[in-house]
Amino acid sequence: MCLQSGGLSLLVPQPNINATVAQNILLSVEYSCKGIVSIEWKHVSSWGTNKIVEWKPGSYTNISKSYKDRVNTYENGSIQLLNVGVRDAGYYVVTITEELGTNIYGTIVLSVYEIIYEDLHFVAVFFAFLTAVSAVLVCCMWFCNKSVHLFQNKRDKLKGNFLYEMYSKEQL
């Protein structure tokens, strides 16, 4: 997307970015202007609007405290966000201001998704738990089966002894 205002133009090559948690992302823009500009980036989300950074290329750079160790600036107006989280999702608005006061705005939408390895970990642990429970149940069934056979063998022996005694008494 290319925007123009007077002698100022702004190119946003990737207006929609998908990222996963802990990834480093580049919010890429390119501007052209004959004069000196100042560049400002803001983050707009459901949690509010936060100023990220403001700078004049080749001059000063003011990075807000909450982004101090998480942002890199580039001469072309782009910024890199390091180690993004779910709270970083939202709209990123760049404002390029020319010396004479002409502004041009660009917007990038960032979507941040959590890595599903946590869900896979839960499934693996749950599967291991079910395997252990089934092994315990199989052992209990084996023990019960052995107990029943022992009980039946004892009963049969007692029954056999009882019948033998009854038969012996009848013979006398």
Disulfide bonds with the S-S distance in Angstrom:
none
